[in-house]
């Protein structure tokens, strides 16, 4: 069994040494523990620091593509490097690496495919009351959209088994945390959560330059993701709201018409008609969105099959560079790299093992 701990990085030469110093090299239940960083177009010494810190694998993106793209690139690389379980953590050492074994326990026990670390945000001192309330609100919305029970949906400290990682396909340009939970719920991936500890704050978040930006970006991200996965609910609710509003001017016109004053309230009739037509259009958009959602599921399944074929063919990870390794040791890639055959599965042929090295 192989565990790979991946860390998305962007200009993290100052924070990365402390983060790497806390990572484990041995975790119960795993024969091999390796580290991987995704360098998201850093312009500092992030890669050099990673090698000095003993990182085994490096995915070097050519330019800054964002956290979501980096996370997806890391998943792809970890799978092709033979990971049975993937743990994602942040480069700023926000999460306590001591809880990595706790994240993997439900997966090793066969109780979950994806485990999210719960920071118990009410107990984080440097979170303002407003941020704590927004965290709760956002997590509640994501739970409604995903039909999961994850209490801290924005936590980036999480573990995936091989099957869950194969199914994840992040399309958001901003965040992976919310979308992957909703995907897990829609794809019936068994999801669990465990309480985790956090380390003292070392720097301000680079994702949110201000509280206003935090509110705006999270609100947009949650609204967009919810509309993508529950379009009929979203647009039906908006259509119903406009329909009810449209009844107000309609009722006003009907009352005036019954009193013989209809000519003086034609504007109410027009305004009500506009609201009614808008409601019909929104409802139609909801139906179209629902049909597109089914196509998204088909695309997801095609993506999953393509990924499985790539793994079976030992396609190497893109943008890959070896990290710090003992002299003479070559990186292993491919679907069977560093993995043991599953019970009942045929052994990997010798020539295929050689091809994977």
RONUVEX-861098 format. One line per 5 residues: number of its first residue (from 1); for each residue x, y, z of N, C-alpha, C, CB. Coordinates in steps of 0.05 Angstrom, whole numbers. Glycine has a CB too. Layout:
// RONUVEX-861098
NUM	X,Y,Z,X,Y,Z,X,Y,Z,X,Y,Z | ...
END
This chain:
// RONUVEX-861098
1	17,-24,0,0,0,0,18,25,0,-19,0,25 | 11,43,-18,27,68,-20,10,92,-13,39,71,-48 | 20,109,4,8,135,10,25,157,-2,4,139,41 | 12,175,-17,26,199,-26,13,224,-14,26,200,-58 | 29,241,-2,19,266,10,26,288,-10,32,272,38
6	5,301,-20,10,322,-40,5,349,-28,-8,317,-65 | 21,369,-38,20,396,-28,20,416,-52,43,402,-9 | -3,429,-58,-2,450,-78,14,474,-68,-31,459,-85 | 32,485,-84,49,506,-76,50,529,-96,78,496,-71 | 52,553,-86,57,576,-103,73,596,-87,30,589,-113
11	99,599,-94,117,616,-80,117,611,-50,110,646,-85 | 125,586,-43,123,577,-15,151,571,-3,105,553,-12 | 172,584,-13,199,577,-4,202,582,26,220,593,-19 | 187,602,37,190,608,66,174,589,83,182,637,71 | 150,581,74,132,565,90,138,535,87,104,571,83
16	147,527,64,149,498,58,168,483,76,159,495,30 | 191,493,85,208,477,103,194,468,128,232,493,110 | 179,485,141,164,478,165,143,457,159,152,502,179 | 130,460,137,109,441,129,121,413,124,94,450,104 | 143,412,109,156,387,104,167,374,129,178,390,83
21	177,390,147,189,380,171,170,364,188,201,402,188 | 144,370,186,123,357,202,112,332,188,101,376,208 | 116,329,162,104,306,148,116,280,157,107,310,118 | 100,259,159,110,233,167,122,218,143,88,217,179 | 141,200,149,152,182,130,141,153,134,182,182,131
26	128,150,157,115,124,162,87,129,173,133,107,182 | 68,114,162,40,116,172,30,87,173,22,133,152 | 17,81,195,6,54,199,-12,46,177,-9,52,226 | -8,22,166,-25,12,145,-13,15,117,-51,25,146 | 10,29,116,22,35,90,51,25,89,21,65,83
31	58,13,67,86,3,64,104,26,55,87,-20,44 | 93,45,39,109,67,28,94,93,33,114,62,-2 | 108,113,41,97,140,44,115,159,28,95,150,74 | 104,173,8,119,191,-8,106,219,-8,122,180,-37 | 123,239,-14,113,267,-15,114,277,-43,130,285,4
36	95,294,-50,93,306,-77,85,335,-74,74,290,-96 | 98,353,-88,89,380,-89,80,387,-117,111,400,-79 | 60,404,-119,51,415,-145,60,445,-145,20,413,-149 | 80,451,-161,90,478,-163,73,493,-184,120,479,-170 | 57,512,-174,38,526,-191,50,551,-203,12,532,-176
41	72,547,-218,85,570,-231,99,589,-212,64,586,-245 | 112,578,-191,126,595,-172,150,608,-185,136,578,-148 | 156,632,-175,179,647,-186,201,650,-165,171,675,-195 | 198,636,-143,219,636,-122,233,609,-121,206,643,-94 | 244,601,-99,259,576,-96,242,553,-86,283,580,-78
46	217,553,-91,199,532,-81,209,504,-88,171,536,-91 | 216,500,-113,225,473,-122,251,465,-109,227,472,-153 | 270,484,-108,296,478,-95,292,471,-65,315,501,-98 | 275,486,-52,270,481,-23,256,454,-20,252,504,-11 | 238,447,-39,225,421,-37,245,398,-40,203,419,-59
51	263,401,-58,283,380,-61,301,378,-37,300,385,-86 | 309,401,-26,325,401,-2,310,389,22,334,430,5 | 284,391,21,268,380,43,261,351,40,243,395,46 | 269,339,17,265,310,14,240,302,-1,265,297,40 | 228,321,-16,204,314,-31,211,294,-53,192,340,-44
56	194,273,-56,200,252,-75,192,259,-103,185,227,-66 | 170,274,-107,159,279,-133,152,308,-136,135,261,-139 | 155,319,-160,148,347,-165,132,349,-191,174,365,-167 | 110,362,-190,95,369,-214,98,399,-218,64,361,-211 | 111,407,-239,118,435,-244,100,446,-266,148,438,-251
61	80,462,-259,63,474,-279,77,498,-291,36,483,-266 | 72,503,-316,88,524,-331,81,552,-322,83,521,-360 | 57,556,-312,49,583,-303,28,579,-281,37,600,-326 | 21,601,-268,2,600,-246,-26,595,-256,3,626,-229 | -36,571,-251,-62,563,-261,-84,563,-240,-60,535,-273
66	-77,567,-215,-97,568,-194,-97,542,-177,-124,573,-205 | -108,545,-153,-108,523,-134,-123,498,-144,-120,532,-108 | -146,503,-157,-162,480,-167,-147,464,-188,-189,490,-178 | -135,478,-207,-120,465,-228,-96,450,-217,-110,485,-249 | -82,462,-197,-60,449,-184,-68,424,-170,-46,467,-165
71	-91,425,-156,-101,402,-141,-107,379,-161,-126,409,-125 | -120,385,-183,-126,365,-203,-101,353,-215,-144,377,-225 | -81,369,-221,-56,359,-232,-42,341,-212,-37,382,-239 | -44,347,-186,-32,331,-165,-46,304,-163,-34,345,-139 | -73,303,-164,-87,278,-164,-79,260,-187,-118,283,-165
76	-77,272,-211,-70,256,-234,-42,244,-231,-71,274,-260 | -23,260,-221,4,251,-218,6,229,-197,23,274,-210 | -8,233,-174,-8,213,-153,-18,186,-162,-24,223,-129 | -40,187,-178,-51,162,-188,-31,148,-207,-77,167,-203 | -18,163,-224,1,151,-243,27,143,-229,8,171,-265
81	32,153,-205,55,144,-189,48,121,-171,65,167,-172 | 23,110,-174,16,86,-160,5,89,-132,39,69,-158 | -6,113,-126,-17,117,-99,-42,101,-94,-22,147,-94 | -44,88,-71,-69,75,-63,-86,95,-48,-63,50,-46 | -73,113,-33,-87,134,-18,-72,160,-22,-90,127,12
86	-87,182,-26,-75,208,-30,-85,227,-8,-82,220,-58 | -67,240,6,-74,260,26,-66,287,15,-60,254,53 | -84,306,15,-78,333,6,-76,352,31,-100,343,-13 | -55,368,32,-52,387,53,-42,413,41,-33,377,75 | -41,434,58,-33,461,48,-4,466,54,-51,482,60
91	9,483,38,37,489,41,42,508,65,48,501,16 | 22,522,74,26,542,96,25,529,123,5,564,94 | 25,502,124,26,487,149,2,494,167,51,493,164 | -21,500,155,-45,506,170,-55,482,186,-67,516,152 | -53,458,173,-63,434,185,-41,418,199,-76,416,164
96	-48,405,221,-28,390,235,-23,363,221,-37,385,265 | 2,359,213,9,334,200,6,310,218,37,335,189 | 5,314,244,1,292,263,-26,278,259,3,302,291 | -45,292,245,-71,280,241,-74,266,214,-92,302,243 | -52,263,199,-53,249,174,-61,220,178,-26,250,159
101	-50,206,198,-60,178,203,-90,177,209,-44,166,226 | -100,196,224,-129,196,230,-146,199,204,-136,219,249 | -136,215,185,-150,218,160,-152,192,145,-137,239,142 | -132,175,147,-131,150,131,-145,127,144,-103,143,125 | -151,129,170,-163,106,184,-190,97,172,-167,114,213
106	-209,116,167,-234,106,155,-231,93,128,-254,129,153 | -211,103,113,-206,91,86,-194,63,89,-187,109,69 | -174,60,107,-162,33,111,-182,14,122,-138,36,129 | -201,24,138,-222,6,150,-244,-1,130,-234,19,174 | -243,11,106,-263,6,86,-290,19,91,-268,-23,85
111	-289,41,108,-314,54,114,-319,80,98,-314,62,144 | -298,89,84,-301,113,68,-281,113,45,-296,138,86 | -289,127,24,-271,131,1,-258,159,2,-287,128,-25 | -270,177,16,-260,205,18,-265,214,46,-274,224,-3 | -244,226,59,-246,235,86,-237,264,88,-229,217,106
116	-254,281,99,-248,310,101,-242,317,130,-272,327,91 | -220,331,134,-213,340,161,-231,363,171,-184,348,162 | -243,359,194,-260,380,206,-244,397,225,-284,367,220 | -239,422,218,-223,440,234,-238,450,259,-214,464,218 | -264,444,260,-281,454,282,-277,484,285,-275,439,309
121	-285,498,264,-278,526,260,-287,545,283,-291,536,235 | -306,536,299,-314,553,322,-291,556,342,-338,541,336 | -272,537,342,-250,538,361,-225,551,350,-244,510,370 | -226,560,325,-202,573,313,-202,603,321,-201,570,282 | -182,610,337,-181,637,349,-179,659,328,-159,639,368
126	-163,655,307,-158,677,288,-180,680,267,-131,673,274 | -201,663,268,-225,666,251,-244,686,265,-239,639,246 | -251,707,250,-270,727,261,-298,715,263,-270,752,243 | -315,726,280,-343,716,282,-357,715,255,-359,733,301 | -352,736,238,-365,736,212,-355,713,195,-359,763,197
131	-329,708,195,-319,686,179,-329,659,189,-288,686,180 | -332,656,215,-343,631,226,-372,626,216,-341,631,256 | -387,648,217,-415,645,208,-417,639,178,-431,671,214 | -399,652,162,-398,646,134,-390,618,128,-380,666,120 | -370,608,143,-362,580,140,-385,561,145,-339,574,160
136	-400,567,166,-423,549,172,-444,551,150,-436,557,199 | -450,575,141,-470,579,120,-461,565,94,-475,608,114 | -436,569,86,-426,557,62,-426,526,64,-398,566,56 | -418,516,87,-418,487,91,-447,475,90,-405,479,117 | -466,490,101,-494,481,100,-504,480,71,-512,500,117
141	-498,500,55,-506,500,27,-494,476,12,-499,527,13 | -469,471,16,-456,449,3,-467,423,12,-425,450,8 | -474,420,37,-486,395,47,-513,391,33,-490,396,77 | -528,412,29,-554,409,16,-551,400,-13,-570,435,17 | -530,411,-26,-525,405,-54,-513,377,-58,-507,425,-67
146	-498,368,-38,-483,343,-41,-496,319,-27,-455,346,-31 | -515,324,-9,-527,303,7,-506,288,24,-542,283,-11 | -486,304,34,-466,292,52,-469,306,79,-437,297,40 | -453,296,98,-454,307,125,-428,320,134,-461,285,145 | -412,330,114,-386,342,120,-391,369,133,-370,345,94
151	-381,373,158,-386,398,172,-367,421,163,-382,394,201 | -344,415,152,-324,436,145,-317,431,115,-299,435,163 | -334,442,98,-331,436,69,-308,451,56,-357,442,55 | -298,472,69,-276,487,57,-249,477,66,-279,517,63 | -248,457,82,-223,446,92,-208,432,68,-228,425,115
156	-183,439,65,-167,427,44,-151,403,54,-148,447,32 | -154,396,79,-140,373,91,-158,349,88,-132,378,121 | -152,332,69,-169,310,62,-154,286,50,-192,319,44 | -167,263,51,-155,239,40,-174,226,20,-147,219,62 | -163,214,-1,-178,200,-21,-166,173,-26,-179,216,-48
161	-183,152,-28,-172,127,-38,-170,128,-68,-189,103,-28 | -159,107,-80,-154,107,-108,-179,111,-125,-140,82,-116 | -201,97,-117,-225,98,-133,-238,126,-132,-245,77,-122 | -238,138,-108,-249,165,-106,-233,185,-122,-250,174,-77 | -206,183,-121,-189,201,-136,-193,199,-166,-159,196,-129
166	-197,174,-176,-202,170,-204,-227,184,-214,-204,140,-210 | -247,186,-197,-272,198,-205,-273,229,-203,-294,187,-189 | -254,241,-188,-255,270,-184,-246,284,-209,-236,277,-160 | -262,304,-217,-256,321,-241,-264,350,-234,-270,310,-267 | -245,366,-226,-251,394,-218,-251,412,-243,-229,404,-197
171	-273,426,-247,-275,445,-269,-274,474,-260,-300,440,-285 | -278,478,-234,-277,505,-223,-249,517,-226,-286,506,-194 | -247,543,-232,-221,556,-235,-212,567,-208,-223,578,-255 | -229,566,-188,-223,579,-163,-218,560,-140,-246,598,-155 | -236,541,-135,-233,524,-112,-240,495,-119,-251,534,-89
176	-227,477,-106,-233,448,-109,-249,437,-85,-208,432,-114 | -247,451,-62,-257,440,-38,-287,435,-39,-251,459,-14 | -302,455,-49,-331,452,-50,-340,433,-72,-344,480,-54 | -328,436,-95,-337,420,-118,-332,390,-114,-323,430,-143 | -309,383,-103,-303,355,-99,-323,341,-80,-275,351,-90
181	-332,356,-60,-351,345,-41,-378,341,-55,-355,363,-16 | -387,360,-71,-412,357,-86,-410,334,-105,-419,383,-100 | -387,332,-119,-383,310,-138,-384,283,-123,-356,312,-152 | -371,282,-100,-372,257,-84,-400,249,-77,-355,260,-59 | -416,269,-69,-444,263,-62,-460,253,-87,-457,287,-51
186	-456,266,-109,-471,259,-134,-462,232,-145,-468,280,-155 | -436,226,-141,-425,201,-152,-427,178,-132,-397,204,-160 | -440,183,-109,-444,163,-88,-418,153,-77,-461,140,-99 | -398,171,-75,-373,164,-63,-377,166,-32,-350,183,-72 | -369,144,-18,-373,144,11,-355,165,24,-366,116,22
191	-368,184,38,-353,207,49,-355,207,79,-364,233,38 | -333,213,92,-332,214,122,-316,239,130,-320,188,134 | -316,245,155,-301,268,166,-290,260,193,-318,294,167 | -267,272,200,-254,267,226,-245,294,237,-231,247,224 | -246,298,263,-235,323,274,-205,325,271,-243,326,304
196	-195,348,265,-166,352,261,-158,377,277,-158,355,231 | -132,379,281,-121,403,294,-108,422,273,-100,394,315 | -106,447,281,-93,466,263,-70,478,278,-113,488,254 | -50,488,262,-27,501,274,-32,531,275,-2,495,257 | -16,546,291,-19,575,292,-16,588,265,1,587,312
201	-30,609,261,-29,623,235,-1,634,230,-50,646,235 | 9,629,206,36,638,199,36,662,179,51,616,187 | 15,665,164,13,687,145,-16,691,137,31,683,120 | -22,713,124,-49,718,114,-54,700,90,-53,748,107 | -80,694,86,-87,677,63,-82,692,37,-117,669,65
206	-72,678,17,-67,690,-9,-92,688,-27,-44,676,-23 | -111,671,-19,-135,668,-34,-154,691,-29,-149,642,-28 | -153,703,-5,-172,724,3,-156,748,13,-191,713,24 | -152,768,-4,-138,792,4,-153,808,26,-132,810,-19 | -179,804,28,-195,818,47,-220,802,54,-203,847,37
211	-234,810,75,-259,797,83,-280,800,61,-269,807,109 | -280,824,48,-299,828,26,-294,809,3,-297,857,17 | -269,805,-3,-262,787,-25,-269,758,-17,-232,788,-32 | -265,752,8,-272,725,18,-302,720,15,-264,721,48 | -319,739,23,-348,736,21,-356,734,-8,-362,760,35
216	-345,752,-25,-353,753,-53,-346,728,-68,-340,777,-67 | -321,719,-64,-312,696,-79,-326,670,-70,-282,692,-76 | -329,667,-44,-343,643,-34,-372,643,-43,-340,641,-4 | -385,666,-41,-413,668,-49,-416,661,-79,-424,696,-44 | -398,672,-96,-400,666,-124,-394,636,-129,-380,683,-140
221	-373,625,-116,-366,597,-120,-388,579,-111,-340,591,-104 | -400,584,-88,-421,566,-78,-446,568,-97,-429,574,-49 | -453,593,-104,-476,596,-122,-472,582,-149,-482,626,-126 | -448,586,-160,-443,574,-186,-443,543,-185,-416,583,-197 | -430,532,-164,-429,503,-162,-456,492,-156,-409,495,-139
226	-471,505,-139,-498,495,-133,-516,496,-158,-511,511,-110 | -514,517,-173,-529,519,-198,-521,498,-218,-527,547,-210 | -495,491,-219,-486,471,-237,-497,444,-231,-456,470,-237 | -499,437,-205,-507,410,-198,-536,408,-190,-490,401,-175 | -549,430,-184,-578,430,-178,-592,452,-193,-583,434,-147
231	-590,453,-220,-602,475,-235,-632,477,-233,-594,472,-264 | -646,455,-233,-675,456,-232,-685,468,-206,-687,428,-235 | -672,461,-183,-679,472,-158,-674,503,-157,-664,459,-135 | -651,511,-167,-644,539,-166,-663,556,-184,-615,543,-176 | -666,548,-208,-682,564,-227,-712,562,-222,-676,557,-255
236	-720,539,-211,-749,537,-204,-755,556,-181,-756,508,-197 | -736,557,-161,-741,575,-138,-742,604,-148,-718,571,-117 | -724,612,-166,-724,639,-177,-749,644,-193,-699,644,-194 | -758,625,-209,-782,628,-224,-807,630,-206,-786,604,-243 | -807,615,-185,-830,616,-167,-831,643,-153,-828,594,-146
241	-808,654,-146,-807,680,-133,-817,702,-151,-778,686,-124 | -809,701,-176,-819,721,-196,-848,718,-201,-803,720,-221 | -857,693,-202,-886,688,-207,-903,700,-185,-891,658,-210 | -894,695,-160,-909,706,-137,-908,737,-137,-897,696,-110 | -885,748,-144,-883,777,-146,-902,788,-168,-854,786,-151
246	-903,772,-190,-920,780,-212,-950,781,-205,-916,763,-235 | -958,765,-185,-986,764,-177,-994,791,-164,-991,741,-157 | -975,805,-152,-982,830,-139,-992,851,-158,-957,841,-124 | -978,858,-180,-989,877,-199,-1013,866,-214,-968,886,-219 | -1014,840,-219,-1038,829,-232,-1062,832,-214,-1033,799,-237
251	-1059,827,-188,-1081,830,-170,-1090,859,-168,-1074,819,-142 | -1071,877,-168,-1077,905,-167,-1094,913,-192,-1052,922,-166 | -1086,903,-215,-1101,909,-240,-1129,898,-239,-1086,899,-264 | -1131,872,-230,-1157,860,-229,-1176,875,-211,-1155,830,-220 | -1166,883,-187,-1183,898,-169,-1191,925,-181,-1168,903,-142
256	-1172,939,-194,-1179,964,-207,-1198,960,-229,-1153,978,-217 | -1195,939,-245,-1213,934,-267,-1241,928,-257,-1203,910,-284 | -1243,913,-235,-1269,907,-224,-1283,932,-214,-1267,887,-201 | -1268,953,-207,-1280,978,-197,-1283,998,-220,-1262,990,-176 | -1278,989,-245,-1282,1006,-268,-1259,1025,-272,-1306,1022,-265
261	-1235,1019,-261,-1212,1037,-263,-1189,1023,-277,-1203,1047,-236 | -1195,1003,-294,-1174,988,-307,-1156,1003,-325,-1187,966,-323 | -1167,1024,-339,-1151,1039,-357,-1128,1054,-343,-1168,1059,-372 | -1131,1061,-319,-1111,1075,-304,-1090,1058,-292,-1123,1091,-283 | -1092,1031,-295,-1073,1013,-283,-1062,993,-303,-1086,998,-260
266	-1061,1001,-328,-1050,984,-349,-1020,977,-343,-1052,996,-377 | -1006,996,-331,-978,992,-325,-974,968,-306,-965,1017,-312 | -994,964,-288,-993,941,-270,-995,915,-286,-1015,943,-249 | -1013,915,-306,-1017,892,-323,-991,886,-338,-1040,896,-342 | -978,907,-348,-953,903,-364,-931,893,-345,-945,929,-377
271	-928,905,-322,-908,896,-303,-912,868,-295,-907,915,-279 | -936,860,-289,-942,832,-281,-936,813,-304,-972,829,-273 | -942,821,-329,-936,804,-352,-906,800,-355,-948,815,-377 | -890,822,-351,-861,819,-352,-850,800,-331,-848,847,-349 | -860,802,-307,-851,784,-286,-860,755,-292,-863,792,-259
276	-884,752,-302,-894,725,-309,-877,713,-331,-923,726,-317 | -871,728,-352,-854,718,-374,-826,711,-364,-852,739,-397 | -815,728,-346,-789,722,-335,-789,696,-319,-780,745,-317 | -811,691,-305,-813,666,-290,-813,642,-308,-838,667,-272 | -828,644,-331,-829,623,-350,-801,617,-362,-849,629,-373
281	-786,639,-369,-759,636,-380,-741,622,-360,-748,664,-388 | -742,631,-335,-724,619,-314,-731,589,-310,-727,634,-288 | -757,583,-311,-765,555,-308,-754,538,-331,-795,552,-306 | -756,550,-356,-745,536,-379,-715,532,-377,-752,551,-405 | -701,552,-367,-672,550,-363,-666,527,-343,-660,576,-353
286	-682,525,-322,-679,504,-303,-682,476,-315,-698,507,-280 | -701,473,-333,-705,447,-346,-681,441,-364,-731,447,-363 | -672,461,-379,-649,457,-396,-624,451,-380,-644,482,-414 | -621,465,-357,-598,460,-340,-599,432,-329,-597,479,-317 | -623,422,-322,-626,395,-312,-618,374,-333,-654,390,-302
291	-625,380,-358,-617,362,-380,-587,362,-384,-632,369,-406 | -575,386,-382,-546,388,-384,-532,374,-361,-538,418,-386 | -544,374,-338,-532,361,-315,-529,331,-320,-549,365,-289 | -548,319,-334,-546,291,-340,-523,286,-360,-573,280,-352 | -519,305,-379,-497,303,-397,-470,306,-382,-499,324,-419
296	-470,322,-361,-446,325,-346,-438,299,-333,-449,347,-324 | -458,284,-323,-453,258,-311,-441,239,-332,-478,246,-299 | -452,240,-356,-440,223,-377,-411,231,-383,-457,225,-403 | -406,257,-384,-379,266,-389,-360,257,-366,-378,297,-392 | -371,258,-342,-355,249,-319,-347,220,-321,-371,254,-293
301	-366,204,-330,-361,175,-333,-341,170,-355,-387,160,-338 | -342,185,-377,-323,183,-399,-295,190,-389,-331,200,-423 | -294,212,-374,-268,221,-363,-256,199,-345,-272,247,-347 | -273,187,-329,-264,166,-311,-252,142,-326,-287,157,-292 | -266,135,-348,-257,112,-364,-230,119,-378,-278,104,-385
306	-228,144,-388,-203,152,-400,-180,151,-380,-206,180,-412 | -185,160,-356,-165,160,-335,-156,131,-329,-174,174,-310 | -176,113,-327,-169,85,-322,-152,73,-344,-195,68,-318 | -159,80,-369,-143,70,-392,-114,81,-390,-156,78,-418 | -112,107,-384,-85,118,-381,-69,104,-360,-87,148,-375
311	-82,97,-337,-67,84,-316,-59,56,-324,-85,83,-291 | -77,42,-339,-71,15,-348,-48,15,-368,-96,2,-359 | -47,36,-384,-26,38,-404,0,51,-393,-36,55,-428 | 0,57,-368,24,69,-355,32,95,-368,47,49,-356 | 13,112,-374,19,138,-384,32,155,-362,-7,153,-395
316	55,166,-367,69,181,-345,55,207,-338,98,187,-353 | 58,217,-314,45,242,-306,57,265,-322,48,247,-276 | 41,285,-328,50,308,-343,64,328,-324,27,322,-358 | 82,344,-335,97,364,-320,112,352,-296,77,386,-310 | 121,328,-299,133,314,-277,163,318,-276,127,284,-278
321	173,321,-251,202,322,-246,208,305,-221,213,351,-243 | 229,289,-221,236,274,-197,245,293,-175,257,253,-203 | 239,286,-151,248,302,-128,275,292,-118,227,302,-106 | 278,294,-92,303,285,-79,302,255,-75,308,300,-52 | 320,240,-87,319,211,-85,348,201,-80,308,198,-111
326	350,178,-67,376,166,-64,389,160,-91,374,140,-47 | 415,161,-92,429,157,-117,422,130,-129,459,159,-113 | 415,131,-155,409,106,-170,380,98,-168,426,84,-159 | 364,110,-151,335,103,-149,319,119,-169,325,107,-120 | 304,106,-186,289,119,-206,260,122,-197,290,104,-233
331	246,143,-205,218,146,-198,201,125,-212,208,174,-206 | 181,115,-198,163,95,-210,137,109,-218,157,72,-190 | 127,102,-241,102,113,-250,85,91,-261,107,135,-272 | 60,97,-265,42,78,-277,22,67,-258,57,56,-289 | 2,53,-268,-20,43,-251,-11,24,-230,-41,31,-269
336	11,9,-235,20,-12,-217,44,-4,-201,25,-38,-232 | 53,20,-203,78,28,-190,75,28,-160,87,56,-200 | 92,12,-147,92,12,-118,67,1,-105,97,39,-108 | 50,-13,-121,24,-22,-110,24,-53,-109,0,-12,-126 | 9,-63,-90,5,-92,-88,-20,-100,-102,5,-101,-59
341	-21,-124,-116,-45,-132,-129,-68,-134,-109,-41,-158,-144 | -92,-126,-117,-115,-129,-100,-122,-158,-97,-140,-113,-111 | -134,-166,-75,-141,-194,-71,-158,-205,-94,-157,-198,-44 | -150,-227,-105,-165,-239,-127,-158,-229,-154,-193,-235,-122 | -141,-208,-156,-133,-197,-182,-109,-211,-192,-128,-166,-180
346	-105,-213,-219,-82,-226,-230,-56,-211,-224,-85,-230,-260 | -35,-225,-221,-9,-212,-216,-1,-196,-240,13,-233,-209 | 15,-175,-235,25,-158,-256,47,-173,-271,35,-131,-246 | 46,-176,-297,68,-189,-312,94,-176,-307,61,-191,-341 | 115,-192,-309,142,-181,-304,149,-159,-324,163,-203,-305
351	142,-163,-350,149,-143,-369,134,-117,-364,144,-153,-397 | 109,-119,-353,94,-95,-347,106,-81,-323,65,-102,-342 | 117,-96,-304,130,-83,-281,154,-68,-291,138,-104,-260 | 169,-80,-310,193,-66,-320,185,-41,-335,209,-85,-338 | 163,-42,-350,154,-19,-365,145,4,-346,132,-26,-384
356	137,-3,-322,126,18,-304,149,32,-289,108,6,-284 | 173,21,-291,195,33,-276,208,55,-293,216,12,-268
END
